[in-house]
Amino acid sequence: MTGRMTGKIALVSGAARGQGRNHAVRLAEEGADIIAFDVAGPVPAQGAPAASPEDLAETVALVEKLDRRIVAGEADVRDADAVATLVDRGVAELGGLDVVVANAGIQGNPGPAASTSPADWAAVIDTNLSGVFHTVRPAIPHLVARGGGSVVITSSSIGLKSVPNLAPYGAAKAGLTGLMRTLALELAEHSIRVNTVNPTTVATPMLLNPVNFRLFRPDLEDPTEEDVRPVYRTLNALPIPYVEADDISNAVLYLASDEGRYVTGVALPVDAGYAVK
């Protein structure tokens, strides 16, 4: 099936690479025009290598290669005014807004809660929780003006089942469930659906980097992906170390499209059984 997003305009945050880029391209493949943004640079407590302006430019090129329109820019989700300005610019240029994919997030610096600095805590909460609010809030009037739409928020399997050493991340991702449910109730009268996707480990730079390799294999001085793959495998019920970005994008597409027209207020795990293990 193709063309499930024909005539739709989708906003995607954190679109420079990883899941965000994949979501933007997947929606474009199905006919959507895209408003994309990313901080495209280092932020505090990132916990993984930073995306770059070149990464965001590559996302733009991939969408344009599909003959879809895209408005893209650099903005930090912690900056509510910058995000709102970009959203309004994109809507003005493309003619409306039907879908929001609030995907931008950071992992934070791993470690026990007792040794997590207030600055690191704030950076993760401001990005992963407040940043979603900053993304969705200015989009709501545009969705209402279209007579409805879909908001898809990237939470995490860690938002459903906690782990040690990632307290800010886990708190933010769990908080997104509450935000999603509140928005689902508030926006239902406008035919706007709001859901989360809750991925397990995903094979993107946010997971596959030296910081995480050391977190999962502290017994090794310089662990590699091959070293940590068996440990990642133990997290999931299904016999895999991680899912692919396409698996999450397919769930986003379902929730964004008319196939999910009566699905709202749902936390959708795409987690290989992580949350039930």
Backbone as JSON, one array per atom type, in Angstrom:
{
  "sequence": "MTGRMTGKIALVSGAARGQGRNHAVRLAEEGADIIAFDVAGPVPAQGAPAASPEDLAETVALVEKLDRRIVAGEADVRDADAVATLVDRGVAELGGLDVVVANAGIQGNPGPAASTSPADWAAVIDTNLSGVFHTVRPAIPHLVARGGGSVVITSSSIGLKSVPNLAPYGAAKAGLTGLMRTLALELAEHSIRVNTVNPTTVATPMLLNPVNFRLFRPDLEDPTEEDVRPVYRTLNALPIPYVEADDISNAVLYLASDEGRYVTGVALPVDAGYAVK",
  "N": [[0.85, -1.19, 0.0], [0.55, 2.21, -0.85], [0.85, 5.81, -0.7], [-0.44, 6.61, 1.59], [-0.2, 8.96, 2.99], [-0.77, 11.0, 1.3], [-1.27, 14.32, 0.34], [-0.96, 15.25, 2.89], [0.7, 17.1, 5.51], [3.52, 16.95, 7.47], [5.1, 17.48, 10.56], [8.3, 16.98, 11.86], [10.4, 16.49, 14.53], [13.84, 16.48, 15.63], [15.07, 15.58, 13.29], [17.46, 15.23, 11.94], [18.93, 12.88, 11.77], [19.02, 9.3, 12.43], [16.13, 7.95, 14.08], [14.39, 10.13, 13.65], [15.07, 11.19, 11.1], [14.47, 8.92, 9.61], [11.71, 8.68, 10.04], [10.78, 11.03, 8.79], [11.5, 10.55, 6.11], [10.09, 8.18, 5.62], [7.4, 9.0, 5.89], [7.35, 10.84, 3.83], [7.76, 9.12, 1.67], [5.27, 8.03, 1.56], [3.8, 10.1, 0.63], [3.67, 12.52, 2.03], [4.35, 16.01, 2.64], [7.01, 17.73, 4.32], [7.85, 19.27, 7.39], [10.74, 19.92, 9.01], [12.98, 19.77, 11.75], [15.93, 20.23, 13.76], [18.31, 20.36, 16.39], [20.87, 20.04, 15.51], [23.51, 19.98, 16.46], [25.8, 19.97, 19.29], [24.42, 19.42, 22.56], [23.86, 20.0, 26.09], [24.56, 17.22, 28.25], [24.18, 15.2, 26.36], [24.95, 12.55, 25.8], [25.57, 11.03, 23.6], [27.15, 11.03, 20.35], [26.88, 14.18, 18.65], [24.39, 15.35, 16.3], [24.71, 16.98, 13.08], [24.73, 20.02, 11.05], [25.15, 19.14, 8.46], [24.08, 16.59, 8.56], [21.34, 17.19, 8.81], [20.96, 18.47, 6.38], [21.29, 16.29, 4.7], [18.98, 14.83, 5.29], [17.07, 16.58, 4.21], [17.8, 16.39, 1.5], [17.18, 13.71, 0.98], [14.4, 13.64, 1.29], [13.63, 15.46, -0.7], [14.49, 14.06, -2.9], [12.49, 12.28, -3.21], [10.61, 13.73, -4.44], [9.07, 15.34, -2.81], [7.98, 18.19, -0.93], [9.89, 20.1, 1.41], [10.42, 21.9, 4.36], [12.96, 22.99, 6.29], [14.92, 23.47, 9.26], [17.24, 24.69, 11.75], [16.75, 24.24, 15.14], [16.45, 24.3, 18.64], [14.76, 22.17, 20.76], [14.39, 22.93, 23.36], [14.02, 25.61, 23.27], [11.35, 27.37, 23.19], [10.29, 29.53, 21.72], [11.85, 29.57, 19.38], [11.15, 27.11, 18.23], [8.38, 27.45, 17.82], [8.42, 29.54, 15.96], [9.64, 28.27, 13.78], [7.76, 26.25, 13.23], [5.5, 27.79, 12.51], [6.54, 29.07, 10.24], [6.98, 26.89, 8.53], [4.35, 25.94, 8.2], [3.19, 28.14, 6.94], [4.6, 28.15, 4.52], [4.08, 25.64, 3.4], [1.37, 25.25, 3.64], [-0.3, 24.24, 5.65], [-0.95, 21.88, 8.37], [-0.91, 18.54, 9.37], [0.07, 16.38, 10.8], [2.03, 15.68, 13.64], [5.18, 14.67, 14.61], [6.75, 14.22, 17.35], [9.77, 13.81, 18.07], [12.39, 14.43, 18.87], [15.13, 13.96, 21.08], [17.39, 13.24, 23.84], [19.83, 11.09, 25.34], [21.2, 11.5, 27.74], [23.75, 11.56, 30.34], [24.91, 8.53, 31.41], [24.51, 7.04, 34.67], [24.3, 6.6, 38.26], [21.38, 7.88, 40.0], [22.0, 9.32, 42.29], [24.42, 10.47, 41.72], [23.92, 12.08, 39.59], [24.05, 15.22, 38.13], [22.35, 18.32, 38.93], [22.29, 19.97, 36.67], [22.59, 18.17, 34.51], [20.28, 16.65, 34.87], [18.3, 18.62, 34.4], [18.86, 19.26, 31.72], [18.15, 16.93, 30.31], [15.41, 16.57, 31.01], [14.4, 19.01, 30.1], [14.82, 18.76, 27.36], [13.68, 16.23, 26.57], [11.12, 16.07, 27.68], [9.9, 18.7, 28.23], [10.63, 19.69, 25.75], [9.05, 18.22, 23.97], [6.52, 19.21, 24.63], [6.97, 21.87, 23.81], [7.12, 21.45, 21.1], [4.64, 20.37, 20.34], [2.7, 22.2, 21.3], [2.66, 24.75, 19.73], [1.78, 23.67, 17.39], [-0.83, 22.86, 17.68], [-3.0, 24.79, 17.13], [-2.81, 24.86, 14.33], [-3.38, 22.22, 13.59], [-6.01, 22.05, 14.5], [-7.15, 23.89, 12.78], [-7.11, 22.46, 10.43], [-9.07, 20.67, 10.8], [-8.57, 18.39, 12.22], [-6.21, 15.74, 13.05], [-3.05, 14.12, 13.72], [-0.97, 13.38, 16.45], [2.12, 12.12, 17.2], [4.18, 10.91, 19.61], [7.49, 10.29, 20.52], [8.24, 8.12, 22.89], [9.55, 5.73, 25.04], [10.56, 2.32, 25.61], [11.65, 2.32, 28.09], [10.11, 4.17, 29.32], [8.01, 2.65, 30.1], [9.0, 0.55, 31.57], [11.25, 0.66, 34.03], [14.83, 1.32, 34.21], [18.03, 1.07, 35.84], [20.42, 3.77, 36.3], [19.72, 5.63, 34.38], [18.1, 7.81, 35.2], [17.1, 10.55, 34.66], [16.33, 10.3, 31.96], [14.5, 8.13, 32.03], [12.53, 9.25, 33.71], [11.65, 11.43, 32.18], [10.65, 10.12, 29.88], [8.64, 8.53, 30.95], [7.03, 10.57, 31.87], [6.09, 11.56, 29.47], [4.01, 9.86, 28.84], [1.94, 10.65, 30.55], [1.57, 13.29, 29.6], [0.81, 12.76, 26.96], [-1.64, 11.38, 27.33], [-3.22, 13.33, 28.54], [-3.28, 15.29, 26.5], [-4.58, 13.76, 24.55], [-7.16, 13.58, 25.59], [-7.88, 16.3, 25.76], [-7.79, 17.15, 23.1], [-9.43, 15.55, 21.62], [-12.02, 16.38, 20.93], [-11.55, 17.93, 18.77], [-10.97, 16.17, 16.81], [-8.35, 15.32, 16.85], [-5.86, 13.05, 17.24], [-3.76, 11.56, 19.72], [-0.87, 9.89, 20.52], [1.73, 7.7, 21.85], [4.78, 6.24, 20.66], [6.71, 3.55, 21.77], [9.73, 2.63, 21.74], [12.07, -0.11, 22.0], [15.58, -0.78, 22.33], [17.14, 0.72, 19.55], [18.7, 0.53, 16.42], [20.47, 2.98, 15.99], [22.53, 6.0, 15.93], [22.16, 6.99, 18.53], [22.05, 4.8, 20.18], [24.13, 3.1, 19.34], [27.01, 3.74, 20.14], [30.14, 4.77, 21.67], [29.73, 5.58, 24.36], [27.44, 4.21, 25.26], [28.33, 1.64, 24.77], [30.3, 1.35, 26.72], [28.7, 1.64, 28.98], [27.15, -0.67, 28.95], [29.03, -2.66, 28.88], [30.95, -2.51, 31.18], [33.07, -3.95, 32.03], [34.98, -4.06, 30.14], [37.7, -2.34, 28.6], [37.62, -0.92, 26.17], [35.01, -1.39, 24.69], [33.25, -2.82, 21.87], [30.65, -2.67, 19.32], [30.1, -5.32, 18.69], [30.86, -6.53, 21.08], [28.87, -5.65, 22.85], [26.49, -6.49, 21.81], [25.43, -9.07, 22.64], [24.6, -8.37, 25.22], [22.68, -6.37, 24.79], [20.86, -8.05, 23.61], [19.83, -9.44, 25.8], [17.99, -7.72, 26.88], [15.55, -7.81, 25.59], [12.52, -9.68, 24.99], [12.03, -11.11, 22.62], [14.38, -12.77, 20.45], [16.5, -10.76, 19.75], [18.97, -8.13, 19.42], [18.35, -5.46, 19.0], [15.89, -3.31, 17.47], [15.13, -2.06, 14.15], [15.26, 1.24, 12.69], [13.27, 1.46, 10.76], [11.24, -0.17, 11.76], [10.14, 1.34, 13.81], [9.35, 3.58, 12.38], [7.34, 2.51, 10.77], [5.36, 2.06, 12.66], [4.89, 4.69, 13.46], [3.89, 5.69, 11.04], [1.5, 4.21, 10.84], [0.05, 5.24, 13.07], [-0.09, 7.89, 12.3], [-1.53, 7.88, 9.96], [-4.71, 7.35, 8.22], [-5.3, 4.76, 8.78], [-5.0, 4.4, 11.47], [-7.18, 5.76, 12.54], [-8.98, 5.75, 14.68], [-7.49, 5.43, 16.9], [-6.31, 6.54, 19.86], [-4.72, 8.05, 22.69], [-2.96, 6.02, 23.38], [-0.18, 4.09, 24.4], [2.13, 2.75, 22.45], [3.98, -0.03, 22.32], [6.93, -0.83, 20.58], [8.85, -2.99, 20.91], [10.01, -5.49, 21.03], [9.16, -7.11, 23.07], [10.26, -6.08, 25.37], [9.01, -4.62, 27.52], [7.4, -6.45, 28.77], [8.99, -8.39, 29.71]],
  "CA": [[0.0, 0.0, 0.0], [1.29, 3.46, -0.9], [0.03, 7.0, -0.74], [-1.25, 6.76, 2.8], [-0.06, 10.32, 3.51], [-0.93, 11.93, 0.2], [-1.98, 15.53, 0.7], [-0.71, 15.59, 4.3], [1.91, 17.81, 5.88], [3.96, 16.4, 8.75], [6.2, 18.09, 11.29], [9.14, 15.99, 12.51], [11.52, 17.05, 15.28], [14.97, 15.57, 15.71], [15.02, 14.96, 11.97], [18.75, 15.23, 11.24], [19.44, 11.52, 11.57], [18.38, 8.3, 13.28], [14.7, 7.72, 13.93], [13.72, 11.29, 13.09], [15.26, 11.18, 9.64], [13.76, 7.78, 9.06], [10.28, 9.0, 10.05], [10.53, 12.03, 7.76], [11.59, 9.9, 4.8], [8.99, 7.21, 5.49], [6.17, 9.74, 5.64], [7.48, 11.4, 2.48], [7.54, 8.02, 0.73], [3.82, 7.8, 1.48], [3.15, 11.24, 0.01], [3.6, 13.72, 2.86], [5.35, 17.06, 2.67], [7.64, 17.64, 5.63], [8.51, 20.34, 8.14], [11.74, 19.18, 9.78], [13.98, 20.57, 12.45], [16.86, 19.54, 14.64], [19.31, 21.29, 16.93], [22.01, 19.84, 14.6], [24.73, 20.36, 17.16], [25.88, 19.42, 20.64], [23.64, 19.99, 23.65], [24.32, 19.44, 27.37], [24.14, 15.87, 28.68], [23.66, 14.5, 25.19], [25.15, 11.12, 25.99], [25.86, 10.38, 22.32], [27.68, 12.02, 19.4], [25.88, 15.14, 18.19], [24.08, 15.5, 14.88], [25.35, 18.15, 12.48], [23.97, 20.64, 9.95], [25.27, 18.27, 7.27], [23.09, 15.51, 8.72], [20.02, 17.74, 8.49], [20.94, 18.68, 4.93], [21.09, 14.98, 4.07], [17.55, 14.54, 5.41], [16.4, 17.4, 3.2], [18.08, 15.81, 0.18], [16.46, 12.44, 0.85], [12.98, 13.95, 1.08], [13.48, 16.08, -2.03], [14.69, 13.01, -3.9], [11.19, 11.63, -3.35], [9.73, 14.74, -5.05], [8.21, 15.95, -1.81], [8.44, 19.47, -0.42], [10.35, 20.08, 2.79], [10.92, 23.11, 5.0], [13.82, 22.5, 7.37], [15.7, 24.49, 9.94], [17.88, 24.32, 13.01], [16.09, 24.77, 16.33], [16.59, 23.5, 19.85], [13.42, 22.0, 21.33], [14.32, 23.63, 24.64], [13.73, 27.01, 22.96], [9.96, 27.35, 22.73], [10.06, 30.55, 20.7], [12.48, 29.14, 18.13], [10.35, 26.03, 17.66], [7.13, 28.01, 17.34], [8.71, 30.3, 14.75], [9.87, 27.33, 12.68], [6.49, 25.61, 12.9], [4.67, 28.75, 11.78], [7.14, 29.27, 8.92], [6.7, 25.72, 7.72], [2.93, 25.91, 7.86], [2.94, 29.2, 5.97], [5.18, 27.8, 3.23], [3.52, 24.41, 2.84], [-0.08, 25.4, 3.53], [-1.09, 23.62, 6.71], [-0.28, 20.86, 9.18], [-1.81, 17.42, 9.67], [0.71, 15.37, 11.65], [3.21, 16.06, 14.41], [5.99, 13.57, 15.15], [7.63, 14.84, 18.34], [10.75, 12.73, 18.18], [13.7, 14.86, 19.36], [15.46, 13.56, 22.45], [18.76, 12.87, 24.16], [19.91, 10.01, 26.33], [21.77, 11.92, 29.01], [24.97, 10.88, 30.75], [24.53, 7.43, 32.29], [25.06, 7.0, 36.01], [23.28, 6.54, 39.32], [20.67, 9.13, 40.26], [22.67, 10.06, 43.35], [25.56, 11.21, 41.17], [23.48, 12.89, 38.45], [24.07, 16.63, 38.5], [21.12, 19.05, 38.59], [22.37, 20.47, 35.29], [22.31, 17.07, 33.6], [18.85, 16.36, 35.04], [17.52, 19.66, 33.71], [19.07, 19.18, 30.27], [17.37, 15.82, 29.76], [13.99, 16.87, 31.17], [14.05, 20.13, 29.22], [14.81, 18.29, 25.98], [12.84, 15.06, 26.29], [9.74, 16.27, 28.14], [9.47, 20.05, 27.87], [10.81, 19.86, 24.32], [7.86, 17.69, 23.29], [5.49, 20.23, 24.82], [7.29, 23.02, 22.95], [6.87, 21.05, 19.71], [3.21, 20.13, 20.11], [1.86, 23.35, 21.64], [2.38, 25.67, 18.63], [1.17, 22.95, 16.27], [-2.24, 22.56, 17.93], [-3.93, 25.6, 16.34], [-2.76, 24.48, 12.91], [-4.12, 20.96, 13.46], [-7.42, 22.39, 14.66], [-7.58, 24.57, 11.56], [-7.27, 21.45, 9.37], [-10.2, 19.82, 11.13], [-8.12, 17.16, 12.88], [-4.85, 15.33, 12.74], [-2.44, 13.09, 14.57], [0.28, 13.68, 17.14], [2.84, 10.91, 17.61], [5.28, 11.28, 20.5], [8.45, 9.22, 20.76], [8.61, 7.83, 24.27], [10.56, 4.67, 25.09], [10.24, 1.18, 26.46], [12.07, 2.7, 29.44], [8.97, 4.87, 29.9], [7.07, 1.64, 30.57], [9.71, -0.34, 32.48], [12.43, 1.44, 34.39], [16.15, 0.72, 34.32], [18.93, 1.91, 36.63], [21.48, 4.57, 35.67], [19.19, 6.59, 33.39], [16.95, 8.39, 35.89], [16.45, 11.66, 33.95], [15.72, 9.79, 30.73], [13.33, 7.36, 32.39], [11.52, 10.15, 34.23], [11.09, 12.19, 31.07], [9.89, 9.27, 28.98], [7.4, 8.18, 31.65], [6.22, 11.78, 31.87], [5.43, 11.73, 28.18], [2.75, 9.12, 28.86], [0.94, 11.52, 31.14], [1.31, 14.38, 28.68], [0.07, 12.21, 25.82], [-3.03, 11.07, 27.7], [-3.92, 14.6, 28.75], [-3.54, 15.87, 25.19], [-5.58, 12.95, 23.86], [-8.47, 13.98, 26.11], [-8.16, 17.7, 25.43], [-7.86, 17.41, 21.67], [-10.34, 14.61, 20.95], [-13.17, 17.09, 20.36], [-11.11, 18.5, 17.5], [-10.58, 15.03, 15.96], [-6.89, 15.19, 16.88], [-5.45, 11.87, 18.01], [-2.45, 11.71, 20.34], [-0.35, 8.6, 20.98], [3.18, 7.55, 21.88], [5.45, 4.98, 20.33], [7.64, 3.22, 22.85], [10.7, 1.68, 21.19], [13.18, -0.68, 22.74], [16.84, -0.38, 21.7], [17.02, 0.9, 18.11], [20.04, 0.61, 15.82], [20.77, 4.34, 15.53], [23.68, 6.54, 16.66], [21.86, 7.22, 19.95], [22.35, 3.55, 20.89], [25.39, 2.47, 18.91], [28.1, 4.69, 20.34], [31.06, 4.31, 22.73], [29.19, 5.81, 25.71], [26.58, 3.08, 25.59], [29.12, 0.41, 24.81], [30.94, 1.27, 28.04], [27.65, 1.47, 29.97], [26.67, -2.05, 28.95], [30.16, -3.56, 29.11], [31.95, -1.8, 31.99], [34.19, -4.85, 32.32], [35.96, -3.94, 29.06], [38.28, -1.0, 28.5], [37.21, -0.27, 24.94], [34.09, -2.34, 24.06], [32.74, -2.55, 20.53], [29.26, -3.11, 19.13], [30.08, -6.79, 18.77], [30.94, -6.89, 22.49], [27.65, -5.33, 23.59], [25.29, -7.06, 21.2], [24.79, -10.08, 23.49], [23.95, -7.73, 26.37], [21.45, -5.8, 24.25], [19.93, -9.17, 23.37], [19.18, -9.85, 27.06], [16.96, -6.76, 27.27], [14.3, -8.05, 24.88], [11.98, -11.04, 25.04], [12.36, -11.72, 21.33], [15.83, -13.01, 20.39], [17.19, -9.76, 18.93], [19.61, -7.12, 20.26], [17.72, -4.17, 18.78], [15.05, -3.21, 16.28], [15.62, -1.1, 13.18], [14.47, 2.47, 12.62], [12.09, 1.2, 9.94], [10.19, -0.76, 12.59], [9.49, 2.43, 14.51], [8.7, 4.43, 11.38], [6.1, 1.86, 10.34], [4.37, 2.33, 13.71], [4.55, 6.11, 13.34], [3.03, 5.81, 9.86], [0.17, 3.69, 11.2], [-0.62, 6.18, 13.96], [-0.29, 9.16, 11.6], [-2.4, 7.72, 8.8], [-6.11, 7.04, 8.49], [-5.4, 3.39, 9.3], [-5.14, 4.51, 12.92], [-8.08, 6.91, 12.72], [-9.69, 5.71, 15.95], [-6.52, 5.08, 17.94], [-5.83, 7.71, 20.58], [-4.43, 7.81, 24.1], [-2.32, 4.71, 23.47], [1.28, 3.92, 24.39], [2.32, 1.6, 21.56], [5.34, -0.57, 22.38], [7.59, -1.53, 19.48], [9.94, -3.2, 21.86], [10.46, -6.89, 21.05], [8.76, -7.71, 24.34], [11.03, -5.52, 26.49], [8.23, -4.17, 28.65], [6.72, -7.57, 29.44], [9.97, -9.39, 30.13]],
  "C": [[0.88, 1.24, 0.0], [0.32, 4.63, -0.9], [-0.81, 7.24, 0.49], [-1.18, 8.15, 3.41], [-0.2, 11.37, 2.42], [-1.78, 13.12, 0.63], [-1.76, 15.98, 2.13], [0.62, 16.32, 4.45], [2.28, 17.39, 7.29], [5.15, 17.17, 9.29], [6.97, 17.0, 12.02], [10.28, 16.7, 13.23], [12.62, 16.01, 15.42], [15.21, 14.85, 14.41], [16.37, 14.84, 11.27], [19.27, 13.84, 10.95], [18.61, 10.56, 12.4], [16.9, 8.13, 13.02], [14.01, 8.91, 13.27], [13.86, 11.38, 11.59], [14.44, 10.07, 9.01], [12.26, 8.05, 8.99], [9.95, 9.99, 8.93], [10.54, 11.4, 6.37], [10.44, 8.93, 4.59], [7.67, 7.91, 5.19], [6.19, 10.36, 4.25], [7.26, 10.33, 1.42], [6.06, 7.76, 0.52], [3.07, 9.05, 1.04], [3.12, 12.52, 0.81], [4.67, 14.73, 2.48], [5.79, 17.24, 4.12], [8.1, 19.01, 6.13], [9.45, 19.65, 9.11], [12.64, 20.14, 10.52], [14.79, 19.7, 13.4], [17.8, 20.6, 15.21], [20.6, 21.21, 16.11], [23.32, 20.32, 15.21], [24.71, 19.81, 18.57], [24.97, 20.16, 21.62], [24.13, 19.37, 24.96], [23.74, 18.06, 27.64], [23.61, 15.03, 27.53], [23.82, 12.99, 25.31], [25.43, 10.35, 24.73], [26.45, 11.44, 21.4], [26.58, 12.9, 18.83], [25.62, 15.03, 16.7], [24.67, 16.82, 14.39], [24.43, 18.79, 11.45], [24.03, 19.8, 8.68], [24.29, 17.1, 7.35], [21.69, 16.0, 8.35], [19.89, 17.99, 7.0], [20.73, 17.37, 4.18], [19.62, 14.55, 4.17], [16.76, 15.31, 4.36], [16.58, 16.79, 1.81], [17.3, 14.52, -0.04], [14.97, 12.66, 0.61], [12.76, 14.54, -0.3], [13.68, 15.06, -3.14], [13.4, 12.24, -4.16], [10.15, 12.57, -3.98], [8.69, 15.28, -4.08], [8.81, 17.27, -1.37], [8.9, 19.32, 1.03], [10.83, 21.48, 3.18], [11.69, 22.65, 6.22], [14.58, 23.65, 8.0], [16.3, 23.95, 11.21], [17.16, 25.02, 14.15], [16.27, 23.78, 17.46], [15.22, 23.38, 20.51], [13.29, 22.63, 22.71], [13.91, 25.08, 24.47], [12.34, 27.09, 22.35], [9.71, 28.35, 21.62], [10.65, 30.15, 19.36], [11.66, 28.05, 17.44], [9.06, 26.59, 17.07], [7.33, 28.8, 16.04], [8.91, 29.38, 13.56], [8.58, 26.65, 12.26], [5.62, 26.55, 12.07], [5.21, 29.01, 10.38], [6.83, 28.09, 8.0], [5.26, 25.63, 7.27], [2.61, 26.96, 6.81], [3.45, 28.82, 4.59], [4.49, 26.61, 2.58], [2.0, 24.39, 2.82], [-0.91, 24.73, 4.59], [-0.26, 22.63, 7.5], [-1.3, 19.8, 9.58], [-1.25, 16.46, 10.71], [1.89, 16.01, 12.37], [3.9, 14.79, 14.89], [7.03, 14.22, 16.06], [8.66, 13.81, 18.77], [12.05, 13.15, 18.86], [13.92, 14.43, 20.81], [16.94, 13.26, 22.59], [18.73, 11.79, 25.22], [20.31, 10.52, 27.7], [23.03, 11.12, 29.32], [24.61, 9.78, 31.74], [25.22, 7.52, 33.65], [23.96, 6.96, 37.04], [22.63, 7.9, 39.56], [21.4, 9.97, 41.3], [23.85, 10.87, 42.85], [25.21, 12.0, 39.93], [23.41, 14.35, 38.87], [22.72, 17.27, 38.18], [21.12, 19.57, 37.16], [22.06, 19.38, 34.28], [20.83, 16.67, 33.67], [18.02, 17.34, 34.22], [17.66, 19.55, 32.2], [18.21, 18.09, 29.65], [15.88, 16.09, 29.86], [13.57, 17.98, 30.22], [13.97, 19.7, 27.76], [13.71, 17.25, 25.75], [11.39, 15.21, 26.7], [9.23, 17.66, 27.75], [9.6, 20.28, 26.37], [9.65, 19.31, 23.51], [6.7, 18.67, 23.42], [5.71, 21.42, 23.91], [7.02, 22.71, 21.48], [5.38, 20.96, 19.42], [2.39, 21.4, 20.29], [1.61, 24.29, 20.45], [1.73, 24.99, 17.43], [-0.34, 22.8, 16.44], [-3.19, 23.46, 17.14], [-3.96, 25.25, 14.86], [-3.49, 23.16, 12.66], [-5.62, 21.2, 13.57], [-7.96, 23.02, 13.38], [-7.79, 23.6, 10.4], [-8.44, 20.52, 9.65], [-9.82, 18.5, 11.76], [-6.71, 16.82, 12.47], [-4.35, 14.31, 13.73], [-1.15, 13.63, 15.17], [0.88, 12.36, 17.59], [4.08, 11.34, 18.37], [6.2, 10.08, 20.69], [8.76, 9.16, 22.24], [9.67, 6.75, 24.23], [10.0, 3.49, 25.87], [10.64, 1.46, 27.91], [11.01, 3.59, 30.11], [7.92, 3.93, 30.44], [7.68, 0.71, 31.62], [11.06, 0.29, 32.78], [13.7, 0.61, 34.38], [17.0, 1.61, 35.22], [19.86, 2.71, 35.72], [21.03, 5.49, 34.55], [17.97, 7.3, 33.99], [16.32, 9.56, 35.16], [15.71, 11.19, 32.69], [14.43, 9.03, 31.05], [12.2, 8.24, 32.91], [10.85, 10.93, 33.12], [10.19, 11.32, 30.19], [8.6, 8.78, 29.64], [6.47, 9.38, 31.7], [5.48, 12.01, 30.57], [4.12, 10.95, 28.1], [1.64, 9.97, 29.44], [0.57, 12.68, 30.24], [0.46, 13.9, 27.51], [-1.4, 11.97, 26.17], [-3.84, 12.34, 27.94], [-4.26, 15.25, 27.41], [-4.6, 15.09, 24.42], [-6.99, 13.33, 24.31], [-8.83, 15.39, 25.67], [-8.45, 17.92, 23.95], [-8.83, 16.51, 20.92], [-11.51, 15.34, 20.29], [-12.83, 17.74, 19.03], [-10.68, 17.42, 16.49], [-9.07, 14.94, 15.8], [-6.55, 14.02, 17.79], [-4.03, 12.06, 18.53], [-2.03, 10.37, 20.92], [1.17, 8.68, 21.15], [3.56, 6.25, 21.19], [6.54, 4.77, 21.37], [8.64, 2.17, 22.37], [11.6, 1.08, 22.27], [14.47, -0.1, 22.13], [16.66, -0.36, 20.18], [18.41, 1.14, 17.55], [20.25, 1.96, 15.16], [21.98, 4.84, 16.31], [23.42, 6.8, 18.14], [22.16, 5.98, 20.78], [23.77, 3.07, 20.6], [26.51, 3.5, 18.95], [28.93, 4.27, 21.55], [30.53, 4.53, 24.15], [28.32, 4.64, 26.14], [27.35, 1.77, 25.64], [29.79, 0.25, 26.17], [29.91, 1.07, 29.15], [27.25, 0.0, 30.09], [27.79, -3.07, 29.12], [31.24, -2.84, 29.91], [33.17, -2.65, 32.32], [35.29, -4.74, 31.25], [36.44, -2.49, 28.95], [37.76, -0.24, 27.28], [36.25, -1.19, 24.17], [33.6, -1.86, 22.7], [31.27, -2.97, 20.45], [29.14, -4.62, 19.24], [30.1, -7.25, 20.23], [29.61, -6.7, 23.22], [26.41, -5.99, 23.02], [24.66, -8.16, 22.04], [24.08, -9.49, 24.71], [22.66, -7.06, 25.92], [20.4, -6.9, 24.05], [19.19, -9.56, 24.64], [18.06, -8.9, 27.47], [15.59, -7.14, 26.74], [13.84, -9.49, 25.04], [12.24, -11.77, 23.73], [13.88, -11.79, 21.18], [16.57, -12.06, 19.45], [17.86, -8.74, 19.85], [18.96, -5.75, 20.14], [16.83, -4.25, 17.55], [15.69, -2.19, 15.34], [14.72, 0.15, 13.17], [13.21, 2.29, 11.79], [10.94, 0.63, 10.76], [9.43, 0.32, 13.34], [8.75, 3.33, 13.53], [7.39, 3.82, 10.88], [5.0, 2.07, 11.38], [3.93, 3.78, 13.67], [3.6, 6.32, 12.16], [1.62, 5.33, 10.17], [-0.6, 4.7, 12.05], [-0.93, 7.51, 13.27], [-1.34, 9.07, 10.51], [-3.83, 7.42, 9.22], [-6.3, 5.61, 8.96], [-5.57, 3.38, 10.82], [-6.15, 5.55, 13.33], [-8.84, 6.9, 14.04], [-8.78, 5.31, 17.11], [-6.03, 6.36, 18.58], [-5.65, 7.37, 22.05], [-3.68, 6.53, 24.39], [-0.8, 4.85, 23.52], [1.58, 2.63, 23.65], [3.75, 1.09, 21.65], [5.74, -1.19, 21.04], [8.92, -1.96, 20.08], [10.41, -4.65, 21.99], [10.2, -7.56, 22.39], [9.52, -7.19, 25.55], [10.16, -5.27, 27.72], [7.53, -5.3, 29.4], [7.71, -8.61, 29.96], [10.22, -9.3, 31.64]]
}
